[in-house]
Amino acid sequence: MDIDPRRLRVLHAVAVRGGVMEAAKLLHLTPSAVSQQIAQLERETGVRLLDRTHRRVELTAAGRLLAHRAERIEGELAEARRELAALAGRTAGRVVVAAFPTAVRHLVVPAIARLATDHPDIALRVVDTEGPAALRELRTGAVDAVITEQDAAMTAAWVAPGAEGTRTAGIAVRTVLEDEYRIVVPPGWVARVRNMADLAQLPWIAAPPGSACGQALDRLAAEHALTLRRDHVCMEFPAVLALVEAGLGAAVVPWLALADVPPGRVAVAALPGVGHRAVSVFQRTGAAGPEPVVSAVVGALCDVADALGRPPARSTTFGPQAEQP
């Protein structure tokens, strides 16, 4: 029996993505092409690999067995690429990175410039995807690395900057940046914010639940027993800062979001103990570690994060007086 390993990869994609349609997206094929490849593999093996009697296509016992073998073959190919890279003394290949907008702007774009000099044979593709959807894409092979954010005080899963996290279920995590939060208000409100209790008197531009800044605001409210007036909900930092500048509320934002904000637009409240978000990179890994080409990209991201340095001391930036809340 001759089995084409390229068709095993198609079967493996159906297994990890849970169906023909999703496998087609992963492999950049049409669903019809995926179905044809599986049908040909069934002819080669002489057994039925997919159960097509239900609304959702599922793998048969033989299909699951062969998909497991295909996963092992993928692991061996990854190891072969690692050994060849070490033998050749150069790192090459295509890497897909999923990231949120501020990470794309301040980490990924500078990393691309570094890679162009240090590893010109690496082609980096950026996907603006975040959260659980991005991690699912990582687990199923659609992306090679995911940059995530989370309020560091909300979980014990994060590791110190520059350190490798525990490798669990084929995923390694590395925290590259501790991005300190700032509470920003319209410049005309700054005199009203002397302590945490004053925050309860302000309207807020809140981040969506589950986001790092959303978690931070929930944490601050719980820690200081505050009932906050969340007049607006907004995710993108340029929009958040525009609402703050317009005098519509206060907001929690990370230092990185303020890096390019002109003086006078918003004021930073001089309140300590706001915390920070952990910006981390997740990547797939095997017994011998991640693939060198992905590690080179993660290394470039870490170098960029290190070059950002520490945020400046908290200060209040005054500008045009905004209407009082």
C-alpha positions as CSV (number, residue, x, y, z in Angstrom):
1,M,0.0,0.0,0.0
2,D,1.5,3.4,-1.1
3,I,0.4,6.4,1.0
4,D,1.1,9.9,-0.2
5,P,2.4,11.9,2.8
6,R,0.9,15.1,1.3
7,R,-2.5,13.6,1.7
8,L,-1.7,12.6,5.3
9,R,-1.2,16.3,6.0
10,V,-4.7,17.0,4.6
11,L,-6.2,14.4,6.9
12,H,-4.3,15.8,9.8
13,A,-5.7,19.3,9.0
14,V,-9.3,17.8,9.0
15,A,-8.6,16.2,12.4
16,V,-7.2,19.3,14.1
17,R,-9.7,21.8,12.6
18,G,-12.7,19.6,13.1
19,G,-14.0,19.5,9.5
20,V,-13.4,19.8,5.8
21,M,-14.3,23.5,5.6
22,E,-11.9,24.6,8.4
23,A,-9.2,22.4,7.0
24,A,-9.5,24.0,3.6
25,K,-9.0,27.4,5.2
26,L,-5.9,26.2,7.0
27,L,-4.4,24.7,3.9
28,H,-5.5,27.5,1.6
29,L,-7.4,25.0,-0.6
30,T,-11.0,24.7,-1.6
31,P,-13.3,22.3,0.4
32,S,-13.7,20.3,-2.8
33,A,-9.9,19.9,-3.1
34,V,-9.7,18.7,0.5
35,S,-12.5,16.2,-0.1
36,Q,-10.8,14.9,-3.2
37,Q,-7.5,14.4,-1.4
38,I,-9.2,12.5,1.4
39,A,-11.1,10.3,-1.1
40,Q,-7.8,9.5,-2.9
41,L,-6.2,8.6,0.5
42,E,-9.2,6.3,1.2
43,R,-8.5,4.6,-2.1
44,E,-4.8,4.2,-1.3
45,T,-5.5,2.7,2.1
46,G,-8.6,0.7,1.3
47,V,-10.5,2.0,4.4
48,R,-13.0,4.7,5.1
49,L,-11.4,7.6,6.9
50,L,-14.4,10.0,7.2
51,D,-17.9,9.3,8.5
52,R,-20.1,11.3,6.1
53,T,-23.4,10.0,7.5
54,H,-23.8,13.0,9.9
55,R,-24.3,16.7,9.2
56,R,-20.8,17.2,10.5
57,V,-18.0,15.1,8.9
58,E,-16.1,13.1,11.5
59,L,-13.1,10.8,11.4
60,T,-13.6,7.1,11.6
61,A,-11.5,4.9,13.9
62,A,-9.1,4.3,11.0
63,G,-9.1,8.0,10.2
64,R,-8.2,8.9,13.8
65,L,-5.4,6.3,13.8
66,L,-3.9,7.6,10.5
67,A,-4.3,11.3,11.6
68,H,-2.3,10.5,14.8
69,R,0.4,9.0,12.6
70,A,0.3,12.1,10.4
71,E,0.8,14.3,13.5
72,R,4.0,12.3,14.3
73,I,5.2,12.7,10.8
74,E,4.6,16.5,11.0
75,G,6.7,16.4,14.2
76,E,9.5,14.5,12.4
77,L,9.5,17.0,9.6
78,A,9.7,19.9,12.0
79,E,12.7,18.2,13.6
80,A,14.3,17.7,10.2
81,R,13.9,21.4,9.5
82,R,15.5,22.2,12.8
83,E,18.5,20.0,12.1
84,L,18.9,21.3,8.5
85,A,18.8,24.9,9.8
86,A,21.6,24.1,12.3
87,L,23.6,22.3,9.6
88,A,23.3,25.1,7.1
89,G,23.9,27.8,9.7
90,R,21.0,29.9,8.5
91,T,17.4,30.3,9.4
92,A,14.8,30.5,6.6
93,G,11.1,30.1,6.1
94,R,7.7,31.7,6.5
95,V,6.3,32.6,9.9
96,V,2.7,33.7,10.6
97,V,2.3,35.9,13.7
98,A,-1.1,36.8,15.2
99,A,-1.1,40.0,17.3
100,F,-3.3,42.8,18.6
101,P,-2.9,46.3,17.1
102,T,-0.5,48.0,19.6
103,A,1.7,44.9,19.5
104,V,1.7,45.1,15.7
105,R,2.7,48.7,15.8
106,H,5.3,48.8,18.5
107,L,6.7,45.2,18.5
108,V,6.0,43.4,15.2
109,V,6.8,46.2,12.7
110,P,10.2,47.0,14.4
111,A,10.9,43.2,14.6
112,I,10.3,42.9,10.8
113,A,13.0,45.6,10.3
114,R,15.5,43.6,12.6
115,L,14.7,40.4,10.8
116,A,15.4,42.0,7.4
117,T,19.0,42.6,8.6
118,D,19.6,39.6,10.8
119,H,17.6,36.9,9.0
120,P,16.7,38.1,5.5
121,D,15.5,34.6,4.5
122,I,12.6,34.8,7.0
123,A,9.3,36.0,5.6
124,L,7.0,37.3,8.3
125,R,3.2,37.5,7.8
126,V,1.0,39.4,10.3
127,V,-2.6,38.5,11.1
128,D,-4.6,40.9,13.3
129,T,-6.2,38.3,15.5
130,E,-6.2,38.0,19.3
131,G,-7.7,36.3,22.2
132,P,-9.1,32.7,22.2
133,A,-9.5,32.8,18.4
134,A,-5.8,33.4,17.9
135,L,-4.8,30.7,20.4
136,R,-7.0,28.3,18.5
137,E,-5.3,29.2,15.3
138,L,-2.0,28.5,17.0
139,R,-3.0,25.1,18.2
140,T,-4.4,24.0,14.8
141,G,-1.4,25.3,12.9
142,A,-2.8,28.3,11.1
143,V,-0.4,30.6,12.8
144,D,3.1,30.0,14.2
145,A,3.1,32.5,17.1
146,V,0.6,34.6,19.0
147,I,1.2,37.8,20.9
148,T,-1.2,38.1,23.8
149,E,-2.0,40.6,26.5
150,Q,-3.5,40.0,30.0
151,D,-3.7,41.9,33.2
152,A,-0.7,40.4,35.1
153,A,-2.5,40.5,38.5
154,M,-5.4,38.4,37.2
155,T,-3.5,35.2,36.6
156,A,-0.5,33.3,37.9
157,A,0.3,31.7,34.5
158,W,2.7,34.4,33.4
159,V,6.4,34.2,33.7
160,A,9.1,36.8,34.3
161,P,10.2,38.8,31.2
162,G,12.6,36.9,29.0
163,A,12.0,33.6,30.7
164,E,10.4,30.5,29.2
165,G,7.1,29.4,30.5
166,T,6.1,25.8,31.2
167,R,5.6,23.9,28.0
168,T,2.1,22.5,28.2
169,A,0.4,20.4,25.4
170,G,3.0,21.5,22.8
171,I,2.8,25.2,23.6
172,A,5.6,27.4,25.0
173,V,5.0,30.9,26.4
174,R,7.4,33.7,26.8
175,T,6.5,37.1,28.4
176,V,8.4,39.8,26.6
177,L,7.1,43.0,28.1
178,E,5.6,44.3,31.4
179,D,3.5,47.2,30.1
180,E,2.6,49.5,33.0
181,Y,-0.9,50.9,33.1
182,R,-1.8,54.6,33.3
183,I,-5.1,56.2,34.3
184,V,-5.7,59.0,31.8
185,V,-8.2,61.9,32.2
186,P,-8.9,65.1,30.3
187,P,-6.3,67.7,31.3
188,G,-9.0,69.8,33.0
189,W,-9.9,67.0,35.4
190,V,-6.5,66.2,36.8
191,A,-7.0,68.3,40.0
192,R,-10.0,66.2,40.9
193,V,-8.1,62.9,40.9
194,R,-6.0,62.9,44.2
195,N,-6.6,59.3,45.3
196,M,-8.3,56.1,44.2
197,A,-11.6,57.1,45.9
198,D,-11.9,60.0,43.5
199,L,-12.2,57.6,40.6
200,A,-15.7,56.7,41.6
201,Q,-16.8,60.3,40.9
202,L,-15.7,60.0,37.2
203,P,-17.4,58.7,34.1
204,W,-15.3,56.0,32.4
205,I,-14.4,54.8,29.0
206,A,-14.2,51.1,29.8
207,A,-12.5,48.4,27.8
208,P,-14.5,45.3,26.9
209,P,-14.7,42.5,29.4
210,G,-11.8,40.0,29.0
211,S,-9.4,42.5,27.6
212,A,-6.3,43.4,29.6
213,C,-7.5,46.9,30.4
214,G,-11.0,45.6,31.1
215,Q,-9.6,43.2,33.6
216,A,-7.5,46.0,35.1
217,L,-10.5,48.3,35.6
218,D,-12.5,45.4,37.2
219,R,-9.6,44.6,39.5
220,L,-9.1,48.3,40.6
221,A,-12.9,48.6,41.3
222,A,-12.8,45.4,43.4
223,E,-9.6,46.3,45.2
224,H,-10.9,49.7,46.2
225,A,-14.6,48.9,46.6
226,L,-15.5,51.4,43.9
227,T,-18.7,51.5,41.8
228,L,-17.7,53.0,38.5
229,R,-19.8,54.7,35.9
230,R,-19.0,53.1,32.6
231,D,-20.5,55.5,30.1
232,H,-18.6,54.2,27.1
233,V,-17.0,50.9,26.1
234,C,-14.2,51.0,23.5
235,M,-11.3,48.7,22.6
236,E,-9.0,50.6,20.3
237,F,-6.6,52.9,22.1
238,P,-6.7,55.8,19.6
239,A,-10.5,55.9,19.9
240,V,-10.2,55.6,23.7
241,L,-7.8,58.5,23.9
242,A,-10.0,60.6,21.5
243,L,-12.9,60.1,23.9
244,V,-10.8,61.1,26.9
245,E,-9.4,64.2,25.1
246,A,-13.0,65.1,24.3
247,G,-13.8,65.2,28.0
248,L,-16.1,62.2,28.0
249,G,-14.4,60.1,30.7
250,A,-11.3,58.6,32.3
251,A,-9.6,55.4,31.1
252,V,-7.0,52.8,31.9
253,V,-4.5,52.4,29.1
254,P,-1.0,50.8,29.0
255,W,2.1,52.9,28.7
256,L,2.7,51.6,25.1
257,A,-0.6,53.2,24.0
258,L,0.8,56.6,25.1
259,A,4.1,56.3,23.4
260,D,3.2,58.5,20.4
261,V,0.6,60.7,21.9
262,P,1.4,64.4,21.5
263,P,1.7,66.5,24.8
264,G,-1.4,68.1,26.0
265,R,-4.0,65.7,24.7
266,V,-4.6,63.8,27.9
267,A,-3.4,64.0,31.5
268,V,-1.9,61.1,33.4
269,A,-3.3,60.8,37.0
270,A,-0.5,60.5,39.6
271,L,-1.9,57.3,41.2
272,P,0.5,54.5,42.1
273,G,-0.3,50.7,42.2
274,V,-2.3,50.6,39.0
275,G,-0.4,47.5,37.8
276,H,0.6,46.3,34.4
277,R,-0.3,44.0,31.6
278,A,1.9,41.1,30.5
279,V,2.6,41.0,26.8
280,S,3.5,37.4,26.0
281,V,4.3,35.3,22.9
282,F,2.9,31.8,22.5
283,Q,4.5,29.3,20.1
284,R,4.2,25.6,19.3
285,T,7.0,23.4,20.6
286,G,8.2,19.8,20.3
287,A,10.5,17.6,22.3
288,A,13.5,19.5,21.0
289,G,11.9,22.9,21.4
290,P,10.3,25.3,19.0
291,E,11.3,25.5,15.3
292,P,14.4,27.7,14.8
293,V,12.6,30.0,12.3
294,V,9.9,30.8,14.9
295,S,12.4,31.1,17.7
296,A,14.3,33.7,15.5
297,V,11.1,35.7,15.2
298,V,10.4,35.5,18.9
299,G,14.0,36.6,19.6
300,A,13.5,39.7,17.4
301,L,10.3,40.5,19.3
302,C,12.2,40.2,22.6
303,D,15.0,42.5,21.4
304,V,12.5,45.1,20.4
305,A,10.7,44.9,23.7
306,D,14.0,45.2,25.5
307,A,14.9,48.3,23.5
308,L,11.7,50.0,24.6
309,G,13.1,50.2,28.1
310,R,11.2,51.1,31.1
311,P,8.3,53.7,31.0
312,P,9.1,57.2,32.3
313,A,8.1,58.2,35.8
314,R,4.4,59.1,36.2
315,S,3.8,62.7,35.4
316,T,0.8,65.0,34.8
317,T,0.6,66.5,31.3
318,F,-1.4,69.6,31.1
319,G,-3.2,70.9,28.0
320,P,-6.3,72.8,27.0
321,Q,-8.8,72.8,29.7
322,A,-11.6,70.2,29.2
323,E,-15.1,70.4,30.6
324,Q,-15.5,69.1,34.1
325,P,-17.5,65.9,34.5
